[in-house]
């Protein structure tokens, strides 16, 4: 089965709010070797004008993953996890993510195109805070290999 071209333009419901915890930010910072004190020390973050620790830029992937799970579970999508490679990732920020944020993501499929023996699926997750203000747009390109049959 190939990727369903009718996915283009499809939007998924907003995710449940994800509460960004201080310890989650610290754990993520350690995992990605983000050693700036603003990622682990509330006082260092506050000295920079933030209310709490600041998540490394790629932390947005935690929320985006919740939206991508909707896409991967969509019936009739033609996207098979076993043939999937995460090919590209971009982030466009309005402001940094900080501990205490309650973030909601909403995914839209923005493009599908053939690529060799596969299909590239581009999606954008608009991530907003609890006031509805834009925080970050996370763009992913997934490469889905074709069925060998």
C-alpha positions as CSV (number, residue, x, y, z in Angstrom):
1,X,0.0,0.0,0.0
2,X,1.3,3.5,-0.8
3,X,0.7,6.7,1.1
4,X,-2.7,8.1,0.6
5,X,-2.4,11.4,-1.3
6,X,-5.7,12.5,0.2
7,X,-3.8,13.1,3.4
8,X,-2.7,16.5,2.1
9,X,-4.6,19.2,3.8
10,X,-5.9,16.9,6.5
11,X,-5.8,18.4,10.0
12,X,-6.0,16.5,13.2
13,X,-7.7,17.5,16.4
14,X,-5.6,19.3,19.0
15,X,-3.7,17.2,21.5
16,X,-4.5,17.3,25.2
17,X,-2.4,19.9,26.9
18,X,1.1,18.8,27.8
19,X,2.4,20.3,31.0
20,X,6.1,21.0,30.7
21,X,7.8,19.9,33.9
22,X,11.1,21.2,35.3
23,X,12.5,17.7,35.7
24,X,11.5,16.7,32.1
25,X,13.3,19.8,30.8
26,X,16.4,18.8,32.9
27,X,16.3,15.2,31.7
28,X,15.9,16.3,28.0
29,X,18.8,18.7,28.4
30,X,21.0,16.0,29.7
31,X,20.0,13.6,26.9
32,X,20.9,16.1,24.2
33,X,24.0,17.5,26.0
34,X,22.5,21.0,26.4
35,X,24.8,22.2,29.2
36,X,23.8,25.8,29.5
37,X,22.6,26.5,33.1
38,X,19.3,28.0,31.8
39,X,18.2,24.4,31.0
40,X,18.7,23.1,34.6
41,X,18.9,25.9,37.1
42,X,15.8,28.1,37.7
43,X,18.0,30.9,39.0
44,X,20.1,31.0,35.9
45,X,16.9,31.0,33.7
46,X,15.4,33.8,35.8
47,X,18.6,35.9,35.5
48,X,17.9,35.7,31.7
49,X,14.3,36.8,32.2
50,X,12.5,33.5,32.1
51,X,10.1,32.3,34.7
52,X,11.7,28.9,35.0
53,X,14.1,26.5,33.2
54,X,14.2,26.9,29.5
55,X,13.8,23.8,27.3
56,X,16.4,23.1,24.6
57,X,15.0,24.0,21.1
58,X,14.5,20.4,20.1
59,X,12.2,19.8,23.2
60,X,9.3,20.8,20.9
61,X,9.6,17.3,19.5
62,X,8.1,15.9,22.7
63,X,4.8,17.7,21.9
64,X,5.1,17.2,18.2
65,X,5.3,13.4,18.8
66,X,1.8,13.5,20.3
67,X,0.5,15.0,17.0
68,X,2.5,12.6,14.8
69,X,1.0,9.6,16.7
70,X,-2.4,10.8,15.3
71,X,-1.0,10.7,11.8
72,X,0.6,7.3,12.2
73,X,-2.7,5.9,13.6
74,X,-4.9,7.4,10.8
75,X,-6.8,4.6,9.1
76,X,-6.1,4.4,5.4
77,X,-3.0,6.6,5.5
78,X,-0.8,4.0,3.9
79,X,2.0,5.0,6.4
80,X,3.6,1.9,7.8
81,X,5.9,2.4,10.8
82,X,8.2,-0.4,9.8
83,X,8.9,1.4,6.5
84,X,9.2,4.9,8.0
85,X,12.3,7.1,8.4
86,X,12.3,10.5,10.0
87,X,14.1,12.4,7.2
88,X,14.0,16.1,8.3
89,X,13.0,18.3,11.2
90,X,12.7,22.1,11.5
91,X,11.4,24.5,14.3
92,X,10.1,28.0,14.0
93,X,9.8,29.6,17.4
94,X,7.8,32.7,18.6
95,X,9.2,32.2,22.1
96,X,11.1,29.6,24.1
97,X,9.4,26.7,25.9
98,X,9.8,26.9,29.7
99,X,8.8,24.7,32.6
100,X,5.2,25.4,33.6
101,X,4.0,25.8,30.0
102,X,0.8,23.9,29.1
103,X,1.3,23.2,25.4
104,X,-1.2,21.9,22.8
105,X,-0.3,20.7,19.3
106,X,-2.4,20.6,16.2
107,X,-1.0,18.7,13.1
108,X,-1.7,19.3,9.5
109,X,-0.3,17.4,6.5
110,X,1.1,20.0,4.2
111,X,2.6,17.9,1.4
112,X,3.2,14.5,-0.1
113,X,5.6,13.7,-2.9
114,X,7.1,10.7,-4.5
115,X,10.8,10.2,-3.8
116,X,12.6,7.3,-5.4
117,X,10.9,4.1,-4.2
118,X,9.1,6.0,-1.4
119,X,7.0,8.9,-0.5
120,X,7.9,12.0,1.5
121,X,5.2,13.2,3.9
122,X,5.5,16.8,5.2
123,X,3.5,17.9,8.3
124,X,3.4,20.9,10.5
125,X,2.5,20.9,14.1
126,X,1.4,24.3,15.4
127,X,2.1,24.3,19.1
128,X,0.4,26.9,21.3
129,X,0.3,27.7,25.0
130,X,-2.7,27.7,27.3
131,X,-3.7,31.2,26.2
132,X,-3.7,30.1,22.5
133,X,-0.5,32.0,21.7
134,X,1.8,30.5,19.2
135,X,5.0,29.0,20.7
136,X,6.6,27.0,17.9
137,X,5.8,25.4,14.6
138,X,7.5,22.0,14.2
139,X,7.8,20.7,10.7
140,X,8.7,17.1,10.0
141,X,9.4,15.2,6.8
142,X,8.8,11.5,7.0
143,X,10.1,9.2,4.3
144,X,7.8,6.2,3.8
145,X,9.3,3.3,1.8
146,X,7.0,1.5,-0.6
147,X,5.7,-2.0,0.0
148,X,8.0,-4.6,-1.6
149,X,5.1,-6.6,-2.9
